[in-house]
Amino acid sequence: MRAVAEAVIDRPREAVFEYMDVPENQARISPRLSRVETLGVLDNGGKRARYTYRLGFPFRGEVRGVVHEPPERIVFELSGDIEGRLQWTFETVDDRTLVTYAAEYDLGLPPILDRVLGPIAARYNRRELERTLSNLDEQLSEPGDA
């Protein structure tokens, strides 16, 4: 399963990257992410964090920032109840930032169910990514933020 969304945020790239480089901020903008706790910093500067995602019942796991390239890109690998990869890229457009959020993961469904539920899940996940980016824009436009 893969979903991608983009948005232009009216903030400099460095400010957007810095905000997204704090794992707990993910829970502030991701609709179903109820808890994030930073566990440490990796040698590459990426973060390791524990998360709880709620979709009727909790999914728990860990993310590791396997790619950390300030202020251009952060890639997290997910492990636990959900396996996959999240990628955030940040590109300067005029004085603003084009943010691309891509999520790839395996639902663990048998092939027949994946064919039926996959398209529905893909639409749902794209909307969730778009909502996350909208929430990011709102968070960074509030007075006193980044």
Disulfide bonds with the S-S distance in Angstrom:
none
